[in-house]
Amino acid sequence: MRNKQIDIFVTDEIMFEYEEKLKEKYNLIIAENFISSFRELSNVHYVKVYFNWNLLNDEDDNKFADCYLAANAELLITNDKGFNKLKEV
């Protein structure tokens, strides 16, 4: 079986949220180490969002939908049912 790499698309705004959540759950050192290591992965790609679509009801989730669209990604993986709205557009 051939190894397949999953590409991960993020924006600065998404990375700031990840760091914030890691600080809340763990501490500053762990958050900084994780973010630093995550940025170094070859399959992590930064995306520049040029348009905010505001497609979702939860304003905080729109950054993920905008990144998904800007990256022209195949999948947006989440357990959040609020993202089901994207199936309609």
VENBELPE-V645500 format. One record per pair of residues at least 24 apart in sequence whose C-alpha atoms are under 6 Angstrom apart, sorted by the first residue. I is the first residue (numbers start at 1). J is the second residue. If there is no record, write none. Layout:
BEGIN
i->I j->J
i->I j->J
END
This chain:
BEGIN
i->7 j->43
i->8 j->43
i->8 j->44
i->9 j->44
i->9 j->45
i->9 j->46
i->10 j->46
i->10 j->47
i->11 j->46
i->11 j->47
END
